[in-house]
Amino acid sequence: MLISHFWSGDAIRGRCVSDIVLSGMLDVPAPPARLLADWEREISSRMVLEPGDVETMPLPRARVRWPDYTRCVQAVSDWTCARGLPGVLAASDVALMACRGARYHHDGAQYGGAAFCNLFLSEDKGLDLHFPSLGHRIPLSRGTAVIFDTGQPHGVIQRGSNGFDVADFPPDQDCVQIFLTWELPIEDAHVARALKVVFDVAPSTSSQPHAEEVQLNGERVAVCADSGCWCRVDCEPE
């Protein structure tokens, strides 16, 4: 049994980890050249974006150079509404992110109370969003939209690869994906219904954690960064 324990108000609550991934292709305009140039400068001069890293980008500055930002957000809002999530996006926190691939991980230890909704803004660079436990791969290109449970292992890997490999992201190759991400509250009735999340599923005999974590059969687990397989925390490689 896979359970995500998350903060609900002042208490830790347990829920199942959804195996549902919603995805689609949205018609969003390409970011303007001056914005792309600004992103490139940010990544090359102000960030250290190593293979596998996922980092935050400055959204307020980007919006000044991004006349179609509202159009992009509206496209995601329309898409989420069509999937039974009316008004959820507007009430959720949004961030701008960059990744040079992404090592396999789950986000249940920081965002167990949320599902992620991502809109990818970069052109197709031969990368896939991979959910290894589900055998599900989503090719990433401009307009790719996806909603998934933060507790579900995922990574961004080279298309055709079976795992994450630093060698797949050489420094002379543009492997960076830029995307917007929203934190959708998992306890929202629409979000829970869309992902078929069931709450308070932990057996009464299981130990109650004091922080957000993901447990598999009652043991706290992490994700192998290269393969995406679950492993016990005390076996996780440093």
Backbone torsions as a table, in degrees:
resi	resn	phi	psi	omega
1	MET	NA	126.1	-179.4
2	LEU	-102.4	120.2	-174.3
3	ILE	-129.2	132.6	172.3
4	SER	-99.8	120.7	176.3
5	HIS	-97.8	127.3	-173.5
6	PHE	-141.5	159.6	178.3
7	TRP	-75.6	124.9	173.4
8	SER	-121.9	97.4	-171.2
9	GLY	67.8	-122.9	-179.1
10	ASP	-100.7	9.8	-176.5
11	ALA	-126.6	153.9	173.9
12	ILE	-87.2	129.8	179.7
13	ARG	-121.7	146.5	179.9
14	GLY	-105.7	147.1	178.0
15	ARG	-149.9	161.7	174.9
16	CYS	-73.0	158.5	174.0
17	VAL	-96.2	120.4	-175.4
18	SER	-68.9	141.8	174.0
19	ASP	-103.8	17.3	178.4
20	ILE	-95.9	130.4	173.4
21	VAL	-123.1	119.9	176.6
22	LEU	-95.9	131.9	-179.9
23	SER	-144.2	157.3	178.5
24	GLY	-166.5	170.1	176.7
25	MET	-113.5	120.4	-177.8
26	LEU	-106.3	148.9	178.8
27	ASP	-87.2	93.3	179.2
28	VAL	-121.6	142.3	-178.7
29	PRO	-70.5	153.7	176.3
30	ALA	-66.7	141.2	174.1
31	PRO	-58.1	144.3	-179.2
32	PRO	-64.4	158.6	-175.1
33	ALA	-58.9	-39.6	-178.0
34	ARG	-67.1	-31.2	176.9
35	LEU	-73.2	-41.8	176.9
36	LEU	-60.8	-39.6	178.8
37	ALA	-66.4	-38.1	178.4
38	ASP	-65.3	-42.0	177.8
39	TRP	-62.5	-40.9	-179.6
40	GLU	-64.1	-40.9	177.5
41	ARG	-64.6	-42.2	-179.7
42	GLU	-59.4	-44.8	-176.2
43	ILE	-72.0	-38.7	-174.9
44	SER	-81.6	-29.9	-172.7
45	SER	-111.5	-25.9	-174.7
46	ARG	-113.7	-8.8	-177.7
47	MET	-124.9	156.7	170.0
48	VAL	-114.8	89.8	-175.2
49	LEU	-99.8	90.1	179.5
50	GLU	-80.7	162.1	176.5
51	PRO	-53.6	129.2	179.9
52	GLY	94.7	-9.8	-177.0
53	ASP	-81.0	145.8	172.8
54	VAL	-126.4	120.4	-173.4
55	GLU	-131.9	156.0	178.2
56	THR	-81.6	140.7	175.3
57	MET	-109.8	156.6	-179.6
58	PRO	-74.4	105.4	-178.3
59	LEU	-73.1	-44.7	-178.9
60	PRO	-56.4	-40.8	179.0
61	ARG	-67.2	-38.5	-180.0
62	ALA	-63.2	-38.5	-176.8
63	ARG	-63.8	-29.5	177.9
64	VAL	-63.5	-32.6	-177.0
65	ARG	-101.9	13.5	-169.1
66	TRP	-129.8	81.5	-177.1
67	PRO	-63.3	-23.6	-178.0
68	ASP	-96.8	12.6	179.8
69	TYR	-57.0	-47.7	-178.7
70	THR	-61.0	-38.0	178.4
71	ARG	-63.7	-40.3	178.5
72	CYS	-64.1	-45.2	180.0
73	VAL	-63.3	-40.4	180.0
74	GLN	-63.5	-37.5	178.5
75	ALA	-62.2	-42.0	178.3
76	VAL	-68.4	-40.0	179.5
77	SER	-61.2	-44.5	178.5
78	ASP	-62.5	-40.6	-178.9
79	TRP	-65.9	-43.9	179.6
80	THR	-67.5	-37.5	177.5
81	CYS	-62.2	-39.8	-180.0
82	ALA	-66.2	-17.5	178.6
83	ARG	-104.3	20.8	172.8
84	GLY	84.8	25.0	-178.8
85	LEU	-122.8	59.2	-177.1
86	PRO	-68.0	130.4	174.8
87	GLY	75.4	-5.5	-175.0
88	VAL	-70.2	-41.2	-176.4
89	LEU	-63.0	-44.0	-176.6
90	ALA	-62.7	-26.8	-178.1
91	ALA	-94.2	6.3	-174.5
92	SER	-109.4	149.8	177.4
93	ASP	-69.6	141.1	-179.9
94	VAL	-123.5	147.6	177.2
95	ALA	-142.6	156.7	174.7
96	LEU	-104.2	131.0	-173.2
97	MET	-128.6	158.6	172.2
98	ALA	-133.4	141.4	175.7
99	CYS	-139.3	143.9	173.2
100	ARG	-107.2	75.1	-163.5
101	GLY	68.8	-177.1	175.2
102	ALA	-154.9	124.8	173.6
103	ARG	-60.8	151.0	178.5
104	TYR	-61.7	138.1	-179.4
105	HIS	-164.8	168.2	164.7
106	HIS	-121.8	159.9	-178.2
107	ASP	-113.2	18.6	-176.8
108	GLY	-70.8	-16.4	179.3
109	ALA	-83.8	-12.7	177.1
110	GLN	-120.3	-31.0	-173.7
111	TYR	-129.8	40.0	-178.3
112	GLY	-63.1	-21.9	179.5
113	GLY	-89.7	16.4	-174.6
114	ALA	-139.5	159.9	162.1
115	ALA	-110.9	152.1	177.7
116	PHE	-97.4	139.4	169.9
117	CYS	-120.9	116.9	-176.0
118	ASN	-117.0	141.0	170.3
119	LEU	-121.4	117.1	-178.4
120	PHE	-87.6	137.0	-170.6
121	LEU	-113.2	-12.6	-178.5
122	SER	-87.7	159.2	176.4
123	GLU	-71.1	170.4	-179.6
124	ASP	-65.3	119.7	179.3
125	LYS	-118.9	23.0	176.5
126	GLY	75.9	28.4	-178.7
127	LEU	-116.4	150.7	177.4
128	ASP	-123.2	144.0	165.3
129	LEU	-86.0	117.7	-170.8
130	HIS	-116.4	130.4	174.3
131	PHE	-111.0	92.7	-169.8
132	PRO	-63.3	-35.3	-178.9
133	SER	-68.3	-22.5	-177.6
134	LEU	-102.6	-11.3	-175.1
135	GLY	65.3	32.5	-173.3
136	HIS	-115.8	127.0	179.5
137	ARG	-124.9	136.7	179.6
138	ILE	-123.1	114.3	176.6
139	PRO	-63.4	133.7	-176.5
140	LEU	-97.9	126.9	174.3
141	SER	-154.6	173.6	-178.2
142	ARG	-59.2	125.4	179.7
143	GLY	99.9	-6.2	176.5
144	THR	-66.8	124.6	177.7
145	ALA	-119.5	142.8	-176.6
146	VAL	-150.7	142.5	172.7
147	ILE	-125.4	131.4	-179.3
148	PHE	-154.4	161.9	178.9
149	ASP	-72.2	132.5	179.9
150	THR	-64.2	-21.5	179.6
151	GLY	-83.5	-4.4	-178.8
152	GLN	-86.9	124.0	179.7
153	PRO	-57.5	138.6	179.9
154	HIS	-155.5	160.5	177.2
155	GLY	-158.9	166.3	174.6
156	VAL	-114.4	115.9	-172.4
157	ILE	-129.7	166.1	178.3
158	GLN	-66.5	138.4	178.1
159	ARG	-60.6	132.1	-177.4
160	GLY	93.2	-14.1	178.0
161	SER	-84.6	155.1	178.2
162	ASN	-102.0	2.2	-179.1
163	GLY	-168.7	179.9	178.5
164	PHE	-87.3	130.2	179.2
165	ASP	-137.5	122.9	179.5
166	VAL	-54.8	-35.0	-177.6
167	ALA	-63.8	-17.9	178.5
168	ASP	-76.5	-4.6	-176.4
169	PHE	-128.1	65.8	-177.5
170	PRO	-66.9	152.8	-175.9
171	PRO	-64.5	-22.8	-178.1
172	ASP	-90.7	8.3	-178.7
173	GLN	-119.3	135.3	179.4
174	ASP	-78.9	101.8	-178.4
175	CYS	-117.0	16.3	-174.3
176	VAL	-87.3	132.8	172.8
177	GLN	-113.0	131.8	175.6
178	ILE	-104.7	137.0	-179.8
179	PHE	-151.7	152.7	169.9
180	LEU	-91.2	141.6	178.4
181	THR	-135.5	136.9	177.0
182	TRP	-115.7	143.5	174.4
183	GLU	-97.0	105.0	-179.6
184	LEU	-89.5	125.5	-177.6
185	PRO	-63.8	122.4	-174.2
186	ILE	-67.8	-24.4	-180.0
187	GLU	-83.0	-7.8	173.0
188	ASP	-61.5	132.4	-174.1
189	ALA	-58.7	-36.6	-178.9
190	HIS	-69.1	-41.9	-179.9
191	VAL	-66.2	-47.6	-179.5
192	ALA	-59.9	-38.7	-179.4
193	ARG	-69.9	-42.9	-177.7
194	ALA	-63.9	-35.5	-179.1
195	LEU	-98.3	0.3	179.6
196	LYS	55.1	49.0	179.0
197	VAL	-85.9	131.3	177.8
198	VAL	-110.1	131.8	-175.5
199	PHE	-101.0	162.0	175.1
200	ASP	55.4	50.0	-176.2
201	VAL	-100.9	-4.2	-177.5
202	ALA	-67.7	134.1	176.1
203	PRO	-58.8	146.7	-178.1
204	SER	-63.8	-20.8	-179.2
205	THR	-85.7	-10.2	-176.9
206	SER	-78.4	153.6	179.8
207	SER	-74.4	143.4	-179.8
208	GLN	-92.6	116.9	-179.9
209	PRO	-70.3	162.0	179.6
210	HIS	-106.8	7.7	178.2
211	ALA	-151.4	167.3	178.5
212	GLU	-67.9	135.0	177.9
213	GLU	-165.1	167.5	173.5
214	VAL	-111.3	132.7	178.7
215	GLN	-118.5	140.9	173.7
216	LEU	-117.3	116.3	-177.4
217	ASN	52.7	40.5	173.7
218	GLY	86.5	-0.8	179.3
219	GLU	-114.5	137.7	177.9
220	ARG	-66.1	133.6	-175.1
221	VAL	-128.3	157.9	174.2
222	ALA	-125.2	-177.0	-177.6
223	VAL	-119.9	132.6	174.9
224	CYS	-65.3	124.0	-173.2
225	ALA	-65.8	-23.7	-177.3
226	ASP	-93.4	-37.3	-174.2
227	SER	-106.1	-23.9	-176.3
228	GLY	84.5	5.4	179.8
229	CYS	-78.4	150.6	174.7
230	TRP	-72.0	144.1	173.5
231	CYS	-145.2	152.8	176.4
232	ARG	-63.8	146.9	-177.2
233	VAL	-58.8	-38.9	-177.9
234	ASP	-74.3	-7.1	176.0
235	CYS	-104.9	-1.5	-176.5
236	GLU	-66.1	129.4	178.1
237	PRO	-66.7	143.6	179.9
238	GLU	-79.5	NA	NA
